Amino acid sequence: MPLGHYLVLSGLLFAIGTAGVFLRKNLITMLLSVEIMLNAVNLSFVAFGRQWGTVDGQIITFFVMTVAAAEAAVGLALVIGLFRHRESLNPEAFTTLKW
Amino acid sequence: MASDALLFYTFAVVTVIGAMLVVSQKNPVYSVLSLILSFFGLAGLYVLLEAPFVAVVQIIIYAGAIMVLFLFVVMLLNVPREDAAEWDRSHPLYRPTAVRLGGTLAVLLALELGWALSRTSGLAAGVGENRPAVSSVAELGKVLFTDYMFAFEVTSILIIASMVGAVVLARKRED
């Protein structure tokens, strides 16, 4: 398969993730869309690593996965904390900085 | 070669449909499950790219650990009823301003990426066709623990920090 196909797929996934972050009004779905974007980048890393016959693309992918795990843990902890305050997951419910 | 293309398109379609379902589902539980579907498609693509270890890690860490964490939180918060709450009565994808702004940005991004790709040369040749693939775990580990030693160690600090942060943020306040 040509490298271009993988890059087009990666770009498509990234655009879907961006659309999710901007369009949805649910904190959980927004976090999931960020995961889609991270995975789109992972795909292009692995495809480029295969293209040049090096192992670095796969190594970077592991680091991205670690960061995604950390992001999910902290993000979900924040979501739980916010939900406890407002009983809502809509980001528009959290426009005040202090309550 | 033909079966290779068939596999690529199958996995690509699964991945894209899964990702689109994540964005369009109303119920977050279904969103999480669609994302797991999408990750299985991605794992298949990693196998096609001769990175089997990444594919396995994708399934075990992403679909297995991170997505289950999401699922736990979604079920813990009992959010399906939340979509019908006072904040949000219409389907989230049908609100005009959000659709106009967010949709335009996403389409612009896709167009720009496509434009950049159309002006890049050397994309038509098969991926890595004249270079041997590095897919052995031993090779991966060797590079990870020599060239990327510092990044690896810093990652452990990152994980400690995020663990402490998650505990502190999600703790019930006594004041």
Chai-1 contact restraints between the chains, C-beta under 6 A:
chainA,res_idxA,chainB,res_idxB,connection_type,confidence,min_distance_angstrom,max_distance_angstrom,comment,restraint_id
A,M1,B,F8,contact,1.0,0.0,6.0,A-B,restraint_1
A,M1,B,V127,contact,1.0,0.0,6.0,A-B,restraint_2
A,P2,B,L123,contact,1.0,0.0,6.0,A-B,restraint_3
A,P2,B,A124,contact,1.0,0.0,6.0,A-B,restraint_4
A,L3,B,L123,contact,1.0,0.0,6.0,A-B,restraint_5
A,L3,B,V127,contact,1.0,0.0,6.0,A-B,restraint_6
A,G4,B,L123,contact,1.0,0.0,6.0,A-B,restraint_7
A,L7,B,L117,contact,1.0,0.0,6.0,A-B,restraint_8
A,L9,B,A12,contact,1.0,0.0,6.0,A-B,restraint_9
A,G11,B,L113,contact,1.0,0.0,6.0,A-B,restraint_10
A,L13,B,A19,contact,1.0,0.0,6.0,A-B,restraint_11
A,A15,B,A106,contact,1.0,0.0,6.0,A-B,restraint_12
A,A15,B,L109,contact,1.0,0.0,6.0,A-B,restraint_13
A,A15,B,A110,contact,1.0,0.0,6.0,A-B,restraint_14
A,I16,B,A19,contact,1.0,0.0,6.0,A-B,restraint_15
A,I16,B,M20,contact,1.0,0.0,6.0,A-B,restraint_16
A,T18,B,A106,contact,1.0,0.0,6.0,A-B,restraint_17
A,T18,B,L109,contact,1.0,0.0,6.0,A-B,restraint_18
A,A19,B,V23,contact,1.0,0.0,6.0,A-B,restraint_19
A,A19,B,G102,contact,1.0,0.0,6.0,A-B,restraint_20
A,A19,B,A106,contact,1.0,0.0,6.0,A-B,restraint_21
A,G20,B,V23,contact,1.0,0.0,6.0,A-B,restraint_22
A,F22,B,G102,contact,1.0,0.0,6.0,A-B,restraint_23
A,F22,B,L105,contact,1.0,0.0,6.0,A-B,restraint_24
A,L23,B,L93,contact,1.0,0.0,6.0,A-B,restraint_25
A,L23,B,A98,contact,1.0,0.0,6.0,A-B,restraint_26
A,L23,B,G102,contact,1.0,0.0,6.0,A-B,restraint_27
A,R24,B,P92,contact,1.0,0.0,6.0,A-B,restraint_28
A,K25,B,D88,contact,1.0,0.0,6.0,A-B,restraint_29
A,K25,B,P92,contact,1.0,0.0,6.0,A-B,restraint_30
A,I28,B,P28,contact,1.0,0.0,6.0,A-B,restraint_31
A,I28,B,V74,contact,1.0,0.0,6.0,A-B,restraint_32
A,T29,B,P28,contact,1.0,0.0,6.0,A-B,restraint_33
A,T29,B,S31,contact,1.0,0.0,6.0,A-B,restraint_34
A,L32,B,V22,contact,1.0,0.0,6.0,A-B,restraint_35
A,L32,B,S31,contact,1.0,0.0,6.0,A-B,restraint_36
A,L32,B,L35,contact,1.0,0.0,6.0,A-B,restraint_37
A,I36,B,A19,contact,1.0,0.0,6.0,A-B,restraint_38
A,N39,B,L42,contact,1.0,0.0,6.0,A-B,restraint_39
A,V46,B,Y46,contact,1.0,0.0,6.0,A-B,restraint_40
A,V46,B,L49,contact,1.0,0.0,6.0,A-B,restraint_41
A,V46,B,A51,contact,1.0,0.0,6.0,A-B,restraint_42
A,V46,B,V54,contact,1.0,0.0,6.0,A-B,restraint_43
A,A47,B,L49,contact,1.0,0.0,6.0,A-B,restraint_44
A,R50,B,L49,contact,1.0,0.0,6.0,A-B,restraint_45
A,R50,B,V127,contact,1.0,0.0,6.0,A-B,restraint_46
A,R50,B,G128,contact,1.0,0.0,6.0,A-B,restraint_47
A,Q51,B,V127,contact,1.0,0.0,6.0,A-B,restraint_48
A,Q51,B,G128,contact,1.0,0.0,6.0,A-B,restraint_49
A,G53,B,G128,contact,1.0,0.0,6.0,A-B,restraint_50
A,G53,B,R131,contact,1.0,0.0,6.0,A-B,restraint_51
A,G53,B,P132,contact,1.0,0.0,6.0,A-B,restraint_52
A,V55,B,V134,contact,1.0,0.0,6.0,A-B,restraint_53
A,V55,B,E139,contact,1.0,0.0,6.0,A-B,restraint_54
A,V55,B,L140,contact,1.0,0.0,6.0,A-B,restraint_55
A,V55,B,V143,contact,1.0,0.0,6.0,A-B,restraint_56
A,Q58,B,A51,contact,1.0,0.0,6.0,A-B,restraint_57
A,Q58,B,V54,contact,1.0,0.0,6.0,A-B,restraint_58
A,I59,B,L144,contact,1.0,0.0,6.0,A-B,restraint_59
A,I59,B,Y148,contact,1.0,0.0,6.0,A-B,restraint_60
A,T61,B,V54,contact,1.0,0.0,6.0,A-B,restraint_61
A,M65,B,I61,contact,1.0,0.0,6.0,A-B,restraint_62
A,T66,B,T155,contact,1.0,0.0,6.0,A-B,restraint_63
A,A69,B,I66,contact,1.0,0.0,6.0,A-B,restraint_64
A,A70,B,L158,contact,1.0,0.0,6.0,A-B,restraint_65
A,A70,B,S162,contact,1.0,0.0,6.0,A-B,restraint_66
A,A72,B,I66,contact,1.0,0.0,6.0,A-B,restraint_67
A,A72,B,L69,contact,1.0,0.0,6.0,A-B,restraint_68
A,A73,B,S162,contact,1.0,0.0,6.0,A-B,restraint_69
A,A73,B,A166,contact,1.0,0.0,6.0,A-B,restraint_70
A,V74,B,S162,contact,1.0,0.0,6.0,A-B,restraint_71
A,V74,B,G165,contact,1.0,0.0,6.0,A-B,restraint_72
A,V74,B,A166,contact,1.0,0.0,6.0,A-B,restraint_73
A,L76,B,V73,contact,1.0,0.0,6.0,A-B,restraint_74
A,A77,B,A166,contact,1.0,0.0,6.0,A-B,restraint_75
A,A77,B,L169,contact,1.0,0.0,6.0,A-B,restraint_76
A,A77,B,A170,contact,1.0,0.0,6.0,A-B,restraint_77
A,L78,B,L169,contact,1.0,0.0,6.0,A-B,restraint_78
A,I80,B,A170,contact,1.0,0.0,6.0,A-B,restraint_79
A,G81,B,L169,contact,1.0,0.0,6.0,A-B,restraint_80
A,F83,B,L77,contact,1.0,0.0,6.0,A-B,restraint_81
A,S88,B,W87,contact,1.0,0.0,6.0,A-B,restraint_82
A,L89,B,V79,contact,1.0,0.0,6.0,A-B,restraint_83
A,L89,B,E82,contact,1.0,0.0,6.0,A-B,restraint_84
A,N90,B,W87,contact,1.0,0.0,6.0,A-B,restraint_85
A,N90,B,D88,contact,1.0,0.0,6.0,A-B,restraint_86
A,A93,B,W87,contact,1.0,0.0,6.0,A-B,restraint_87
